[in-house]
Amino acid sequence: MAADQAARRLERRVYNSASAVVAKSQWAVSSLVEDYGLAPDRPVVLLMSLKMAVPEPHRRLTWAGGWRGWRAAKALATGHRALVPAILRGNGYLALAEALRGFSRRAGASFVVKSRAKNADPRFLTRRADLFIERDEDVFPYTSIELVAISDLCVHFQSGAVLEAALAGVPSLSIRVPQTHLEGYASFQEVFGAKPGSMQNFPGLVWSMDAAEATRRLATAGLADFRVDGGARRRYIETFLGFDDTQSSGRLLDVIESAGRVSGAGRPAAAPPA
């Protein structure tokens, strides 16, 4: 019994002295909230981390972790000489993470980072988050939906999380990053474009900035500067989602039944004539 109590005291001391905690399961997150002082009534600033393990040289060389001299040498060796000045100036991803941490502190918020194993995050990201969650296995409701739902601001890199945040009525900051590995897709501008009124730039709900601009803005802004405009959200939902009543599955089944492919009793109907 004495040994168990000593182990618990040591565990609590370790968690209390940690600069960040990495959690990989929902029960662990609940334990942290209940046992280690992450107050459920604090605001939440959520960062959906950037997928680094992609064939995009800017993020793999300029924004990766590790010594900048080594990354500059690697850029030269792999034919990316143009990236060397940016690498030597500093790491924009690190600066953004530090700005988000400072922004969260001023707002009295928890800075939470949501990742996936395939993102291959640089270590500096886990060290600057209050809570770092890496979880892939949930189907529905998956972790990002749950986290967005409790967030006061969602920050992402031109991610599909913009739609999840809009549905939940959560403002989002869409950080523009090079997407050279995706530019060949026909839907590239529709998904990643940043023209005003687009999916990733909708004033009053979604703010679009590059990393440097976002870092400067976050240094002086507060949560009130990212307040959702109800009218903007309604227009966004109508334009990009169609509905926000969460009844899409029911409507889909109605369409299938009305087409005669499934009978009203739930039994397969006769095949339509050829």
C-alpha positions as CSV (number, residue, x, y, z in Angstrom):
1,M,0.0,0.0,0.0
2,A,2.8,2.4,0.9
3,A,4.5,1.6,-2.3
4,D,1.3,2.3,-4.3
5,Q,0.9,5.7,-2.5
6,A,4.5,6.6,-3.2
7,A,4.1,5.7,-6.9
8,R,0.9,7.9,-7.2
9,R,2.7,10.8,-5.5
10,L,5.6,10.4,-8.0
11,E,3.2,10.1,-11.0
12,R,1.3,13.3,-9.9
13,R,4.6,15.2,-9.4
14,V,5.8,14.2,-12.9
15,Y,2.6,15.3,-14.5
16,N,2.5,18.5,-12.6
17,S,6.1,19.4,-13.6
18,A,5.6,18.5,-17.2
19,S,5.5,21.3,-19.8
20,A,3.1,19.2,-22.0
21,V,1.3,15.9,-21.8
22,V,0.8,13.5,-24.7
23,A,-2.4,11.5,-24.5
24,K,-3.3,8.7,-27.0
25,S,-6.7,7.5,-25.7
26,Q,-10.0,9.1,-24.6
27,W,-9.7,7.6,-21.1
28,A,-6.3,9.2,-20.8
29,V,-7.8,12.6,-21.7
30,S,-10.6,12.2,-19.2
31,S,-8.0,11.2,-16.5
32,L,-6.0,14.4,-17.3
33,V,-9.1,16.6,-17.0
34,E,-10.2,14.9,-13.7
35,D,-6.9,14.2,-12.0
36,Y,-4.4,16.8,-13.3
37,G,-6.2,20.1,-13.3
38,L,-7.2,20.9,-16.9
39,A,-10.4,22.8,-16.0
40,P,-13.4,21.8,-18.1
41,D,-14.6,25.4,-18.0
42,R,-11.5,27.0,-19.5
43,P,-11.6,28.1,-23.2
44,V,-9.8,25.8,-25.6
45,V,-7.6,26.8,-28.5
46,L,-7.3,23.8,-30.8
47,L,-4.5,23.3,-33.4
48,M,-5.0,20.6,-36.0
49,S,-1.3,19.8,-36.7
50,L,0.2,19.8,-40.2
51,K,0.9,16.6,-42.0
52,M,4.6,16.7,-42.4
53,A,5.2,13.2,-44.0
54,V,4.2,14.4,-47.5
55,P,6.4,15.1,-50.6
56,E,6.3,18.9,-50.0
57,P,9.8,20.3,-49.6
58,H,8.8,23.5,-47.8
59,R,7.3,21.7,-44.8
60,R,9.8,18.8,-44.8
61,L,12.8,21.1,-44.8
62,T,11.8,24.6,-43.6
63,W,9.3,23.6,-40.9
64,A,10.8,20.3,-39.7
65,G,12.4,19.9,-36.3
66,G,16.1,19.6,-35.8
67,W,19.1,21.8,-36.3
68,R,18.7,24.4,-39.1
69,G,22.2,23.9,-40.5
70,W,21.5,20.2,-41.1
71,R,18.2,21.1,-42.8
72,A,19.9,23.7,-45.0
73,A,22.5,21.1,-46.0
74,K,19.8,18.6,-46.9
75,A,18.0,21.3,-49.0
76,L,21.2,21.9,-51.0
77,A,21.8,18.2,-51.4
78,T,18.2,17.5,-52.7
79,G,18.0,20.4,-55.2
80,H,16.1,22.9,-53.0
81,R,18.6,25.7,-52.8
82,A,15.9,28.3,-52.9
83,L,14.7,27.2,-49.4
84,V,18.0,27.7,-47.7
85,P,17.4,31.4,-46.8
86,A,14.1,30.6,-45.2
87,I,15.6,27.7,-43.3
88,L,18.3,29.9,-41.9
89,R,15.9,32.7,-40.9
90,G,14.1,30.4,-38.5
91,N,11.2,28.0,-38.2
92,G,7.8,29.4,-39.1
93,Y,6.0,26.4,-37.6
94,L,7.8,26.8,-34.3
95,A,7.1,30.6,-34.3
96,L,3.4,29.9,-34.9
97,A,3.2,27.3,-32.1
98,E,4.8,29.7,-29.7
99,A,2.4,32.4,-30.8
100,L,-0.6,30.1,-30.2
101,R,0.8,29.2,-26.8
102,G,1.1,32.9,-25.9
103,F,-2.3,33.7,-27.3
104,S,-3.8,30.8,-25.2
105,R,-2.1,32.1,-22.0
106,R,-3.5,35.6,-22.4
107,A,-7.0,34.2,-23.0
108,G,-6.8,31.9,-20.0
109,A,-7.2,29.0,-22.5
110,S,-5.8,25.5,-22.8
111,F,-3.7,25.0,-25.9
112,V,-4.6,21.6,-27.3
113,V,-2.9,20.0,-30.4
114,K,-4.7,17.2,-32.2
115,S,-2.5,15.0,-34.4
116,R,-2.4,11.7,-36.1
117,A,0.5,9.2,-36.2
118,K,1.1,9.8,-39.9
119,N,1.6,13.5,-39.3
120,A,5.2,13.0,-38.0
121,D,5.0,16.1,-35.9
122,P,8.2,17.9,-34.9
123,R,9.0,17.5,-31.2
124,F,8.7,21.2,-30.5
125,L,5.0,21.0,-31.1
126,T,4.4,18.5,-28.3
127,R,6.5,20.5,-25.9
128,R,4.5,23.7,-26.4
129,A,1.0,22.2,-26.1
130,D,-0.8,21.9,-22.8
131,L,-2.4,18.7,-24.2
132,F,-1.2,16.8,-27.3
133,I,-3.6,14.1,-28.5
134,E,-2.6,11.6,-31.1
135,R,-5.6,9.3,-31.9
136,D,-6.6,7.6,-35.1
137,E,-8.7,4.6,-34.3
138,D,-12.1,6.2,-33.6
139,V,-14.7,6.0,-36.4
140,F,-17.6,8.1,-35.1
141,P,-17.6,10.4,-33.3
142,Y,-14.0,10.7,-34.1
143,T,-11.6,12.7,-31.9
144,S,-11.3,15.8,-34.0
145,I,-15.1,16.3,-34.0
146,E,-15.2,16.0,-30.2
147,L,-12.3,18.4,-29.8
148,V,-13.7,20.9,-32.3
149,A,-17.1,20.8,-30.4
150,I,-15.5,22.0,-27.2
151,S,-13.1,24.6,-28.8
152,D,-13.3,28.3,-28.9
153,L,-11.0,28.7,-31.8
154,C,-9.8,26.0,-34.3
155,V,-6.5,26.6,-36.1
156,H,-5.7,24.4,-39.1
157,F,-3.7,24.3,-42.3
158,Q,-6.4,24.6,-45.0
159,S,-7.9,21.4,-43.5
160,G,-11.3,19.8,-43.8
161,A,-11.6,20.7,-40.2
162,V,-12.9,24.0,-41.5
163,L,-16.2,22.3,-42.2
164,E,-16.4,20.6,-38.8
165,A,-15.7,23.9,-37.1
166,A,-18.4,25.7,-39.2
167,L,-21.0,23.0,-38.4
168,A,-20.2,23.4,-34.6
169,G,-20.3,27.2,-34.8
170,V,-16.6,27.5,-33.9
171,P,-14.5,30.2,-35.6
172,S,-11.4,28.9,-37.4
173,L,-8.1,30.3,-38.6
174,S,-7.0,28.7,-41.8
175,I,-3.2,28.9,-42.2
176,R,-2.1,29.0,-45.8
177,V,0.9,26.7,-46.6
178,P,2.5,25.4,-49.8
179,Q,0.5,22.5,-51.2
180,T,2.7,21.7,-54.2
181,H,2.0,18.0,-53.9
182,L,-1.7,18.6,-54.4
183,E,-1.8,21.3,-57.0
184,G,-2.5,18.9,-59.9
185,Y,-5.9,17.9,-58.5
186,A,-8.9,19.5,-60.4
187,S,-10.6,20.5,-57.1
188,F,-7.4,22.2,-55.7
189,Q,-8.8,25.7,-55.8
190,E,-12.2,24.7,-54.5
191,V,-10.6,22.9,-51.5
192,F,-7.5,24.9,-50.8
193,G,-8.1,28.3,-52.5
194,A,-8.2,31.4,-50.3
195,K,-10.3,33.9,-52.2
196,P,-12.8,35.8,-50.0
197,G,-16.0,33.8,-49.9
198,S,-14.3,30.5,-50.4
199,M,-14.3,27.5,-48.1
200,Q,-11.0,28.5,-46.5
201,N,-11.7,32.2,-46.3
202,F,-15.1,33.3,-45.2
203,P,-15.0,36.6,-43.2
204,G,-17.0,36.3,-40.0
205,L,-16.4,32.5,-39.6
206,V,-13.1,31.5,-41.3
207,W,-10.0,33.8,-41.4
208,S,-7.3,33.0,-43.9
209,M,-3.6,34.0,-43.2
210,D,-0.2,32.8,-44.0
211,A,1.9,31.6,-41.1
212,A,3.9,34.8,-40.7
213,E,0.7,37.0,-40.7
214,A,-1.0,34.6,-38.3
215,T,2.0,34.7,-35.9
216,R,2.0,38.5,-35.9
217,R,-1.8,38.7,-35.5
218,L,-1.9,36.2,-32.6
219,A,0.7,38.2,-30.7
220,T,-1.8,40.9,-30.0
221,A,-5.3,39.4,-30.7
222,G,-7.7,37.8,-28.3
223,L,-10.5,35.3,-28.7
224,A,-13.0,38.2,-29.2
225,D,-11.2,39.0,-32.4
226,F,-12.4,35.7,-33.8
227,R,-16.0,36.0,-33.1
228,V,-18.5,34.1,-35.3
229,D,-21.0,36.2,-37.2
230,G,-24.3,34.3,-37.3
231,G,-25.2,35.5,-40.7
232,A,-21.9,34.6,-42.1
233,R,-22.2,31.1,-40.6
234,R,-25.7,30.6,-42.2
235,R,-24.4,31.6,-45.6
236,Y,-21.3,29.3,-45.2
237,I,-23.5,26.3,-44.2
238,E,-25.9,27.0,-47.2
239,T,-22.9,27.3,-49.6
240,F,-20.7,24.4,-48.5
241,L,-22.7,22.0,-46.4
242,G,-26.3,22.5,-47.4
243,F,-27.7,21.7,-44.0
244,D,-26.7,21.8,-40.3
245,D,-29.5,19.7,-38.8
246,T,-27.3,16.5,-38.7
247,Q,-30.1,14.6,-40.6
248,S,-28.1,13.9,-43.8
249,S,-28.2,10.1,-43.2
250,G,-31.9,10.1,-42.9
251,R,-32.3,12.1,-46.1
252,L,-30.1,9.7,-47.9
253,L,-32.2,6.7,-46.8
254,D,-35.3,8.6,-47.9
255,V,-33.8,9.1,-51.3
256,I,-32.8,5.4,-51.6
257,E,-36.3,4.3,-50.5
258,S,-38.1,6.6,-52.9
259,A,-36.0,5.3,-55.7
260,G,-37.4,1.9,-55.1
261,R,-34.1,0.2,-54.2
262,V,-35.3,-0.5,-50.6
263,S,-38.9,-1.2,-49.6
264,G,-40.5,0.8,-46.8
265,A,-40.5,-2.4,-44.6
266,G,-36.7,-2.6,-44.9
267,R,-36.7,-5.5,-47.4
268,P,-35.0,-5.4,-50.7
269,A,-37.5,-4.3,-53.4
270,A,-37.7,-5.8,-56.8
271,A,-34.9,-4.7,-59.2
272,P,-35.9,-1.9,-61.4
273,P,-36.6,-2.8,-65.0
274,A,-33.6,-2.8,-67.3
